[in-house]
Amino acid sequence: MEHTSRSQLRTLPTGTKMLEDLNVKLHAAVKNNEMENVKELLEKGADVNSRAEGGWTPLQSAVLVDEDMALFLLEKGADLRARKQNGGTAFIEAGIAGSVRLLELFLAHGSDVNEHDDNGFSAFMEAAWYGKEDALRFLHSKGVDVNMRRIVCEEKRKLNKGGATALMDACKEGHMSVVKVLVEDMNADLNICDNQDRNALIHALKESSHKKPETSVSIALFLLDRGIDVKSRDENGKTALILAAEVDSLELVQALLEKDEVDIDDADAEGNTALVVAVKNNNCSMAELLCEKGARTDVGNLIDIANRKRASDLTKLLLKHKAKFVPKPPTDWEPTSKRWRDHLKKLYEIYRPMIGKLKIFQYIYYKIPKTSLVSIYLGLYGDTEVAVGIGHSSDMKFDKQKRFLEQCGNCKHLVKLFQHEKAKGLVYLCFPLWEHNLEEYLQASERGMGCKDILKMIFQAVGELHSLGFAHQDLRPSKFLIDLNGNIYLEDFDNRRKLIEGNKKLVNTDLEALSRLVLYVITEGKKPFEKIRIEDVAANSPDYEEALDLVKSLKSHDERGLEKFIKHPFFWSKK
């Protein structure tokens, strides 16, 4: 939007200047709760829907000042659906103010009980954030989505922003009574996670400008009593146990250690365990409890930390539990991967509890993006760089997946199992690490393979799957993984494949998807896979006629088989 210069302003009609002046005065009168001035300014022609800085309207400001003022402006034609620059509405502001009267009126005039601003905040979330219990109960009675997660734009989603719920907000801001209402009366889901994989327990233990540590502890103990998942982490990889140690709560640490799922030796992104935190805080009682519960004392150079704090009692305690001062060795290990180098280097250097020969950190920094519905993490099996999928040993689907992967051992272009480990009821499946999926590869500025080399390997991969008796049923660019050497592998981490057993429709579905993949690859992924059409191929493309014939043959369910398709004239030239 262009701004009006001073010289232009001097040439504006007198009426426009007067209106601007009236609007400025109207906003000031609303904020100062001067009803008579507001009435007078509106009579003189001030715009009831004019905008102040940040896109605020008089009605939105009035909600936070006086209910009667807001009602008056609404009667005078204030636009209830007007949004501020951040997408906020008068209805959402009423949630902040906790005004049941205005919330009810605005709903009657067409507000949506679940409407939210550009940061994903709804009136219900704001009421939870500011501890407005009456407003919370009213919105619940009107059918609000108690478990709605903050919806944000794709750009923010990529930064792992958003996804929080009203329960997380109440926990973070320390409103114990609101937390109880949400859990006990509204059945809020305890184990929903935000886009940084943090649940309500983690939010309860996070610092807030005005929240007292004892409030955090009380909320955390309440959530533990209600069965919340204790394995969630914060954005720095800290577990609830580590955060409990940070707030110096011996009671909460004891309560967490009673949970079988808690790993006493788990560490954050910097390699700090709960015991390391206790030693750094010079909390001898907590350190003693952790040592007696079996915490490792060979992590984090505890003696050095205690000595620097001149904490002789702590040093004696640690020595009693076999802690030793160990000089830090130099690190000269270098990962093979280019894309994941920094992540793997850091994983190699920090302490992590080993799972057999596997070193892994289930923390968002180490999560591989765009891997279907399953969470896949970077890992090190010995010194070998791997991708790791995790499932419960009692999960029949996961066991079925493991058995299928073992079948793929002799296949050249199907993702295969490298190794696996088991611990505490979980199975860790390790795969050879890849650099990119096909979608990412085609969007990269530097590519080493031509489209025909890519498509040959794609065809070979699908052919191998069919030879095992399965149809994939979900072929798309993100399913094809490319390693550092340019080898392509087909994955099915979310178990979409089906046994063919003579059902040609299943095979035909794969062939049709392959026809779109041909178009997607030869057009270098310039359009989304779902929207690619044969018309998107430029007529001057290399082997244009042959490419179209290959696509049409695949679409017509030609029964030559994928091995025959690889011998199609399209592949004869190397261009």
Helices and strands as residue ranges (DSSP letters): H 6-11, H 14-31, H 35-43, G 53-55, H 58-63, H 67-75, H 90-97, H 100-108, H 123-129, H 133-141, H 154-158, H 166-173, H 176-180, I 181-185, H 200-205, H 213-225, H 240-246, H 250-257, H 274-280, H 284-292, H 302-308, H 312-320, H 341-349, E 358-360, G 364-366, E 367-368, E 376-381, E 384-392, H 396-407, G 408-410, E 419-423, E 426-432, E 436-437, H 438-443, H 451-467, E 470-471, G 477-479, E 480-482, E 488-490, E 498-499, H 504-522, G 529-531, G 534-536, H 544-555, H 562-565, G 569-571
